[in-house]
Amino acid sequence: MIARRAATMLLLLGGVCAAQQHPATDPRDVNDPRGSTDPRTSTDPRVAKDPRDEETAGVAAANGAYSKLQGDTLYDALYAAGDENRLATAFKQNGWTILHYIDKPCEGWMSLLERDADKSDEGKQKLAEMQARGRKLAAIADRALGDTRFSAYVESFYGWNADQRKSFREGQALYKQGEAVMNEAGTPQGQLAALTPLEQSLAHSRPLDDIWGQSMALAAIGRIQELNDQQNDANATMEQARQLGRQIRDLSSVWDALAVRYEIAVHDSQYQAAKDALQEQYLIAMDLGDEKTQQTVTRQLVELEKILGPH
């Protein structure tokens, strides 16, 4: 699962996301991430007389080095340095955009297995290292955020047997097929053809407890339903996508679900439901530190308040 649509989603705000562009590939695919670390800046070798001065200088030097890094590069550097406290802080500050990073060791582990890494001692060691990395990253993220299930997600992934891994890959392929149909369809009716592969992808992900695969497939299905005036079905589907997506902070699926809820609520003059969707979007925008989105959602909330009147 690659770095995905989190950045793109920030441009698709204001509750009008149902007709958005969709990625051509399954965002869960990643290249083998092993060895992708940045060297830590060396500390001043001079010995200070007061060890507290040395500690303060070292912290300042580390902070200066890390301040130049961001995203995966920052996480890699902090992990390589064993600086779990700063890594936890970074995860907490970017809680809605770290899922792809937590998932990298999972996909890397599976990729190694698919290349028969378990047939050699060196390969077994790399597999063990990948699992250890995934578990540690998930534990740090869970500790930092307090309301996610990254550890359960990672453990589920590592626990799959050969048949389950095969089913996972088949589910990925079906998701890609559905996304391709959605992107190529010129009309909402044309997108209906994507429902079959997407529903089949969902059927693969559910027995595996693949939360991300489920939230992605459900969000895509819900968008198609909403575009084809199947409002009740779309609301129900997107609520599932929202609940699952929140468990692992799948920003794309959660935001899509709230956008569809907003659109349907406004269409049906259910303005309180529309307000609830916007308020949840606003809280997410706050977590993301996205002031522009906060302003956009605030303007919509003001307009809804005018409609709702005193209450």
N, C-alpha and C positions, 0 to 999 in steps of 0.2 A: 504494500500500500504506500504509494508515493505521497509526498507533500501535496495536499490536495486542494479542495476548492475553498479553503478558509479565506484566503486573501481575495479570491474572486467574489465570494459572497458579500464582502463589505461594500461592493459596488451595486449590489442587487437589493436595495433596501426600500423602505416605504411601503411594504406590503403589496408590491406589484411584481412579484418574482415568478409567477407561474409560467410565464412565457419565456423564461430565461434560456440561455445557451446551456448545453450539457456537454460534459467532457467526452471525448471520443474514446477514452480508455478507462478501465476500472481503476479508480484512484487508490485501490488497495495494493496495486503492484508496485514493487520497489526493486531496485538493483540490490545486490548483496552489499550490505552496509559495513561489513567488517573492515577494520583498519581505517575508518574515516574519522580520524582524530586530529586535533590541532595541538602542536607542542605548547606546553605551558611556558610562559615567560620566566626566565631564570631570575632568582632573587639576588640581591647584592651580597657577595660572599664576605664582605667585611663584617667582623664580629663587633657588635655593639657592647659597651660595658654593661649597660642595664638590659637584661633579656627582654624586658617589657618594651623597650625602645625598638629592639630588633623585631619583635612580634608586630608592633604597630607599623613599622616600615614595610614588613612583608605583606601585611594586609593591604596597605595603601598601594603597593606595587601590583598585587593581584587585582585589586579593584580597577586600577588603571588599565591593565591588560584586558580584562573582561569587558570594560566599557566600550571597547572597540569592536566587540563581537556581538552577534545577534542570531536568533533562530537556532538552527541545528548546529551551526559552527560554535556558538556559545555553549550549547548543551554538551557537545562532544568534548570541548576543552574542560569544562567543569567535571565531567565524568572521568576523563583521563587523569585529572588532578586529584580525584577522590574527594572533591569538595561538595559533599552531599548537601550541606546547608545552603550554599549559594544555588545549587541546582534546584533544590526544593523551592527556593524563592523565585527563581526564574520560571519554574513550572507554574507556580501559583499566579504569577503575573500574566502568564500566557495560557491559562487553563483551557481555553476554547480552541487552541491551535496546536496542541501537543500530541494529539491522538496519532497522527502519522508517525511521529518520532518514537512513541512508545511501541508502535507496531513494527518498526523496522527490524528489530532483532527476531521477531516472530517470522516475518517473511524471509529474512536472511537464513534462519534456521531451516525453514521448509525448503528453501532453494538448495541449501547444502545437502539435505537428505535426498532431494530429487537427483542430485549428482553423486549419489552413493557415498557420501562422506563418512557414513557409519561403517564403511568397509575397511577403514584404515585407522591406525592409532592417531595420526595427525588429524584426520577428519573428525574422529570422536572428540578430540580435545577442542576443536573449533566449535563443534555442536554444543559442547558443555559450556564453553565461553559465551556463546550466543544466548543460551538459556539463562545463564547467570546474569548477563547484561539486561535481558528483557525483564527478568524478575526484579532486579534491583531498581531499574527505571520505573517500573510499575509501582513498586512499594514506595518510592520517593514521591511519585505523583499522587498516590492515594493519601499519603501522610500530609502532603502539602495542601491538597484540595479538600480532603475530608468527606466528599460526597460523591465520589466516583467509584468505579469498579474495575479499574485497570488491572489489578492483580488477578481478579477472577477471569478477566478477559484473556490475559496472558497465559494463565494456567490452563484454561480451556484449550487454547491454541496448541500449547506444547503437549497436551494430553491426547491429541488425535492420533489414531492408528493409521496405517497405510490407506485403508479404504476411506476413512474420513477425510484424509488429506486429498485423496482423489476426488471425493465429492465436493470439497471446498473449491478445487480448481475448476471443476465443472460448473459450479455456481458462479464463479468469477466470469467464465466464458459466456454464460447465459446473460449475466448482467451487461457485459460489453455488447452483446448482440442486441439487447433491448435498448441500450443507450444509442447504438448506431441507428436503429430504426427511428428513435425519437428525433435524432439530429437530422436525419434525411427526410423525414415526413414533412410535407408542405402544408398539411392541415391538421387540426386536432383529430379529425376522424382517421387520418393516416397514422397517427400515433397509437391508435388502438391496437395496431398489429404488434406493438412492443409489449403489450400486456402479457402475452403467453410466455416469452422468454423471461420476463421480469418475475412473473409469478412462479415459474420453474426455479429461478435463482433463489427466490424466497423459500421455496420448498427444500432446497439444499441447505440453506443457512440455518433454518430453524432447528433441525435435529442436532446440529453441531453446536448450538448455543452461540453462534456467530452473531453477536449483537450488532456489530458494524455492518455486516452484510445484510442483516434484516432491515436496519434503519435506512440504508441506502435504497434497497429494493422497494420498500414501502413508500419512501418519499417520491420515488420516480412514478410508482403506480398512482399515488395520490394526485400528482400533478396532471397525469393523463386523465384521470377521472374528473378532476375539476374543470379541465379545458373542454371536456365533453358533457358538461352540465349534469354530472352525476354528483351533485353536491353532498348528499347524505353519505354516499360511499366514500367520497373524498375526505369528508370530515372524520369519519371513523378510521380510515386508513392513515391519515396524517396524525391523528392522536396517537396511534401506535408508534409511528415513526418518531414523534416528539418524545414519547416516554422512553423508548429504547435509546434514542440519540442522546438524551440528557444523561443517561447512565454512564456513557463513555465520552461525553462532550463532543459528539459529532455535530459540529457547527452547521454544516451544510444541510443535513436532514432536519435539524431542529428549526433552523431559520425558514426553510421551505415550508415546513408544517405550519409555522406561525403565519407565514405570508398567505398561505391558502386559507387558513382559518379566518384571517382578516378579510380577505376578498369575499368569501362566502357570507360572512356576517354582515358586511356592508351591503352586499347584494340583497340580502334578506331583511335589511333594516334592523338587524340585531346589534345595536350599537354598543351595548355593554360587552358583548362577546368580542366585538372588534377592539374595544378598549383594552380588554384583558390581554389580547394577543399583542397589542402594541406595547403594553406595559412590560410584558415578558421580553419583547425585543429590546426595549430600552435598557433593561437590566443586563442583558447580554452585551449590548453596546458599551455599557459602563465597564463590564468585566474586560472587554477588549480595549478599553481606553480610546474608543473611536468617538471623538467629540462631534464630528460631522454627522454621523449616524444618530447620535443622541439628539442633535438639533432637529434633524429631519423627523424623527419619531415624535419629538416634543410638539412640533408644529401640527402633526396629525392628531395628537392627543388633544390639543387645544381646540381643533375643529370638531372633534367628537364631543368634547365637553359642551360646546355651543349647541349641538344637536340634542344631547341628553338633558341639558338644562339643570335647574336645581334638583338635588335629590339627596 
